[in-house]
């Protein structure tokens, strides 16, 4: 596992790197791997091939700069050393609709860097909400993380994972069933939220998925 903290100034970061990473790893181990929401996650986690980056950006422009840097870094790094990157945004894009809109910028950046077909950007957000669901619908938790997070993934790794799990298209439906089985109380019992005070919290807003 490798870690990076990106700071925008010389001040002490409001969100300590160690805590943000620890919260994210706890979520990964207890929810993503523990509930088997992503059967591909355990392998890269155990092998230490996930690169954790804590951004101190406070706006979309700063996030874009950090994403640009991390996309290039992942593309240039040996997959055996770094298979995937989690870019955590504890101080930016706390509003889910703003975060959702930023994903268009992320996709465009992948193409501008000529990384289409090589890398892609997935996403998680503490206020994620599927279109047509209530705020407290437990199925939204399949895509909820402690902090707004951009997941940089190698297309080659996705292809290999699909080969290993030929029924990968069923993962989404299974995840919904798992979350419905444990219920919102069961999800809260996992204790996978952020320990740092995240700003901008309120009623989650809906966006298509």
N, C-alpha and C positions, 0 to 999 in steps of 0.2 A: 504494500500500500504506500502510495506517495501522496504528499500533501503540499499545497501551495496556498499562500495567502496573498491576495492582491489588494493593496491599500491605495487609496486615492490621495492621501496626504500623510504628513508625518505624525499626525495625532494618533493616540492610542485607539485601536478599533473598538467600536461600540459592541461588536459581537466577537468575543474571543474565538480565535481559530479552533482551539482544542475543543471548546464546548460545541460549536456548530458541527464540527466533524463527528464528535462523539454522539450527538443527537441523531445525525444522519446515519451513522453506522448502527446505532441502536434500532432505528426504524428499519434499516435494511435487514438486520438479523432477525428481529422479532416479527415484522410484518411481511416484507417482501419475500424473505427466505423462510421465515417461521411458518407463514401461512401458505407458502409455495405459490405466491401470486405471480412470480416469474421463475420458472424452472431453470432458466439460464443464468440466474444471478449467483447461485451458490458457487459454481465453478470458478468464476473470476474473482469472487470474494476470497475464497480459500487460497487461491494462488497469489493473492496480493496484487492483482492486475487492475484494480480500480484506482484511478487518480482522483483525489479529492481536492477541490479548489474552492477556497472561501473568498468570494469577491466582496470588497468594501464599497462597490459602486452604489450610488444612491439614485441614479436615474437611468433611463433606457440607453442614453448615449454611452455611459460608463459600462453598462452591461454589454453593449455591442462591442466595445473595445476589448473587454475581457474575453468575450466569446470568440472574437476574431483570433486572438492570441492562442486560445486553447484549441481551436479547430486546427490551426496550423501545427501546433505542438503535437497533437494526437496523430495527425497525418504523417508527421516526420519521425515518430517514435516506433520502435520495434513492438509489434503486437504482443510478443511474449512478455515484454516488460510492462506495457500499458495497453490493455485491451479497450478500456472505456474510461470516460471522464465524467464526474459529477461536478457541475459548476453551481455552487450554492449562493443564493442572493439574499442574505438576511436583511439587507437595508434597501432593497429595490423591488419594484413591481409587486408590492404587497396586494394591490387590487387585482383580483383575478382577471377581470376583463382587460386591464392594461397588459397583464402578463400574457394573456391569450393573444392579444393583438401583436405583441412582440414576436411571437412565434413565426409570423410572416416575414419579419426582418431576419430571423435566424435561418429560415429556409432559403431566403434570397441570398444570404451571405454564403451558405454552402455552395450555391451555384456560382457566385461571383469568384469564389476561391478555386473553382474547377474541382470541387470535391463531391459533386453529384455522383451517386453510384458508389462512392467510397465511404463517406460519412453521412450520418443523418442526426437530427436533433429531436429527441423526445422530451417530455416535460412532466413535472409533478408540481403540485402547489397545495399549501395548507388549506386553501379555501376552494379547492376544485369542486365543480358542480356540473354534472351532466345536464344537458338541456332536457327540460321536462321533469326534473326531479326536485324534491323538496330539499331545503338546506340540510336537514338532518337525516336524509336518506343515506343509510349505511353504505350503499353501493358506491357512493362518491369517494369513499375511503380507499378504493382501489388505486386512485391516482393522487391521494393526499400524502404529502411529505412534511417534515417539520418546517422546512423553509422553501420558498420558491426555488426550484432546481431545474437546470437544463442538463439533460443526459445526452452526452455525445457518444454515438455508437458507430462502430464499424459495420458497414454493410456485409462484409465478408463473415463477420462473427454472427450476424443474424442468419445468414444463409446456412452456416454450419449448425446453428442451433435448431433451425427448422428441419434440417436433415436428421438431427438426433431426436427431435420431437415432431414426428410427421403430423400429429393432430394439433399443431400449435394454434390453429384457428379456433380451437375449442377453449383456449386458456381464458379468454374474456368471459365467456359464459360460466366457466367453472369458478372464476374469481367472484362473480356476482353471487353465486350460490354459497360460496364460503363465507362471504361477508354477511349475507342474509342469515346464515346459520348462527353466527356468533352474535349478531346484532350490534347495535351502537354501544351498548354497555360492554360487550366483549371487546370491541375495538378500543374503547377508552381504557380498559383494564390492561391492554398491552403497554400503555404508557410510552407512546412513541411520538409525543408532541415536542415542540421546541421548549427548551429551558430558558433561552434568551427571550427577552420581551420583544415580540414581533409587533411592529407598528401597523396601523391601518386596518386592524381587525374590525369586523362588523358583519353584517349579513352577507354571506357569499352571494355572488352574482352569477347568473347563468350564461353559459356560452355553449355553442354547439360542439359536438365531438364526433 
